[in-house]
Amino acid sequence: MSDLFDLTGTAAVVTGSSRGIGLAIARALLAQGAGVLINGHDAAETGAALRELRERYPGAPGGRARVAGLAGDVTDADLAQGLVDEALRVFGRVDHLVCNAGIDIIKPAVDYGPEEWDRVLAVNLRGAFQPAQAAARHWIARGGGGSITMTSSIAGSVGIPALAPYAASKGGVNQLVRTLAAEWAPHRIRVNAVAPGYVANIMAGVTVHDDPASDERIHTFTPLGRRATVEETAAPYVFLASPAAGYVTGSILTVDGGYTAT
């Protein structure tokens, strides 16, 4: 049974992996034997994460690297293609893609400016599609086979005030996953999403949850009574990349402590 989760000999690209959930996903994939290319918008932060991971996973037998990195903005189509190209250069292959890069701006819907709306949708939705498109083009050209996991959110399926563009982007991710799963299934490309609830890690620049009342509300309405750890949130990405999920595609796997069940 343990072999079902073994990723040894495979290679993954994880966007938005210089910190938080994305970095935890990279660690989890590495722990199961995959080579991992990380990506973050900030070059210095990506470099620091790369050094940390390389210290823990110094290399595979024969001298091949276990970890690589490429900083850049996932809204840039050239960067999306570059992630696939760099993984091929370093690892000689790419088997898994995790589209995790995301941003949020929390404010009343009446207060968003058009540039804020456009930026959230660009990063969270276009920034998921473009790397997926680049990976799928590679897999289709070589004869098929690959897995894509996108990061959605409970906000993609339930209404949470002050998240209008973020919620719209994650609802879009859910439908993108279903559509690509149906379209690319003949090429043996599986496409799924993980939809986290509230996590102990909070996005950079988001301060609203610093309010103790907000944290109390989250604990009250989450049946398990707490936020998830980043490790708990990352583990399902390993499952979806692994042979154990070989018959899973088009699914939105909710990891929310029961929040959306009530």
Solvent accessible surface area in square Angstrom, and as a share of the most:
residue,aa,sasa,rsa
1,M,176,0.79
2,S,91,0.58
3,D,112,0.58
4,L,70,0.35
5,F,68,0.28
6,D,63,0.33
7,L,2,0.01
8,T,98,0.57
9,G,49,0.47
10,T,32,0.19
11,A,1,0.01
12,A,0,0.00
13,V,2,0.01
14,V,0,0.00
15,T,0,0.00
16,G,20,0.19
17,S,0,0.00
18,S,11,0.07
19,R,114,0.42
20,G,18,0.17
21,I,28,0.14
22,G,1,0.01
23,L,17,0.08
24,A,4,0.03
25,I,0,0.00
26,A,0,0.00
27,R,66,0.24
28,A,24,0.19
29,L,0,0.00
30,L,2,0.01
31,A,66,0.51
32,Q,62,0.27
33,G,19,0.19
34,A,0,0.00
35,G,7,0.07
36,V,0,0.00
37,L,0,0.00
38,I,0,0.00
39,N,2,0.01
40,G,2,0.02
41,H,127,0.56
42,D,71,0.37
43,A,72,0.56
44,A,79,0.61
45,E,48,0.21
46,T,5,0.03
47,G,20,0.19
48,A,49,0.38
49,A,5,0.04
50,L,26,0.13
51,R,158,0.58
52,E,72,0.32
53,L,1,0.00
54,R,115,0.42
55,E,149,0.67
56,R,152,0.56
57,Y,30,0.11
58,P,115,0.73
59,G,36,0.34
60,A,29,0.23
61,P,136,0.86
62,G,91,0.87
63,G,72,0.69
64,R,124,0.45
65,A,39,0.30
66,R,41,0.15
67,V,1,0.01
68,A,4,0.03
69,G,21,0.20
70,L,54,0.27
71,A,35,0.27
72,G,19,0.18
73,D,37,0.19
74,V,7,0.04
75,T,18,0.11
76,D,68,0.35
77,A,61,0.48
78,D,115,0.59
79,L,20,0.10
80,A,2,0.02
81,Q,70,0.31
82,G,21,0.20
83,L,1,0.00
84,V,3,0.02
85,D,69,0.36
86,E,35,0.15
87,A,0,0.00
88,L,54,0.27
89,R,175,0.64
90,V,25,0.14
91,F,12,0.05
92,G,52,0.50
93,R,100,0.36
94,V,1,0.00
95,D,14,0.07
96,H,14,0.06
97,L,4,0.02
98,V,2,0.01
99,C,5,0.03
100,N,18,0.09
101,A,19,0.15
102,G,27,0.26
103,I,55,0.28
104,D,26,0.13
105,I,47,0.24
106,I,49,0.25
107,K,56,0.24
108,P,75,0.47
109,A,69,0.54
110,V,138,0.79
111,D,83,0.43
112,Y,32,0.12
113,G,17,0.16
114,P,106,0.67
115,E,118,0.53
116,E,36,0.16
117,W,103,0.36
118,D,88,0.46
119,R,90,0.33
120,V,0,0.00
121,L,35,0.17
122,A,15,0.12
123,V,8,0.05
124,N,3,0.01
125,L,47,0.23
126,R,114,0.41
127,G,2,0.02
128,A,6,0.05
129,F,68,0.28
130,Q,25,0.11
131,P,1,0.01
132,A,0,0.00
133,Q,52,0.23
134,A,5,0.04
135,A,0,0.00
136,A,2,0.01
137,R,146,0.53
138,H,44,0.19
139,W,0,0.00
140,I,65,0.33
141,A,91,0.70
142,R,117,0.43
143,G,55,0.53
144,G,6,0.06
145,G,11,0.10
146,G,15,0.15
147,S,6,0.04
148,I,1,0.00
149,T,3,0.02
150,M,0,0.00
151,T,16,0.09
152,S,1,0.01
153,S,10,0.07
154,I,6,0.03
155,A,5,0.04
156,G,18,0.18
157,S,84,0.54
158,V,51,0.29
159,G,79,0.76
160,I,26,0.13
161,P,119,0.75
162,A,33,0.26
163,L,19,0.10
164,A,39,0.30
165,P,0,0.00
166,Y,25,0.10
167,A,25,0.20
168,A,45,0.35
169,S,0,0.00
170,K,5,0.02
171,G,24,0.23
172,G,22,0.21
173,V,1,0.00
174,N,10,0.05
175,Q,104,0.46
176,L,31,0.15
177,V,0,0.00
178,R,110,0.40
179,T,73,0.43
180,L,9,0.04
181,A,4,0.03
182,A,77,0.60
183,E,108,0.49
184,W,21,0.07
185,A,48,0.38
186,P,107,0.67
187,H,67,0.30
188,R,154,0.56
189,I,2,0.01
190,R,35,0.13
191,V,0,0.00
192,N,1,0.01
193,A,0,0.00
194,V,0,0.00
195,A,5,0.04
196,P,9,0.06
197,G,14,0.13
198,Y,31,0.12
199,V,9,0.05
200,A,64,0.50
201,N,51,0.26
202,I,58,0.29
203,M,68,0.30
204,A,64,0.50
205,G,77,0.74
206,V,23,0.13
207,T,95,0.56
208,V,69,0.40
209,H,36,0.16
210,D,104,0.54
211,D,71,0.37
212,P,107,0.67
213,A,65,0.50
214,S,16,0.10
215,D,41,0.21
216,E,120,0.54
217,R,92,0.34
218,I,0,0.00
219,H,71,0.31
220,T,96,0.56
221,F,118,0.49
222,T,6,0.04
223,P,77,0.48
224,L,124,0.62
225,G,37,0.36
226,R,108,0.39
227,R,33,0.12
228,A,19,0.15
229,T,57,0.33
230,V,27,0.16
231,E,110,0.50
232,E,71,0.32
233,T,0,0.00
234,A,1,0.01
235,A,55,0.43
236,P,22,0.14
237,Y,0,0.00
238,V,13,0.07
239,F,67,0.28
240,L,2,0.01
241,A,6,0.05
242,S,1,0.01
243,P,78,0.49
244,A,31,0.24
245,A,0,0.00
246,G,50,0.48
247,Y,219,0.83
248,V,39,0.23
249,T,58,0.34
250,G,23,0.22
251,S,43,0.28
252,I,41,0.21
253,L,64,0.32
254,T,59,0.34
255,V,31,0.18
256,D,19,0.10
257,G,24,0.23
258,G,24,0.23
259,Y,33,0.12
260,T,50,0.29
261,A,87,0.67
262,T,126,0.73
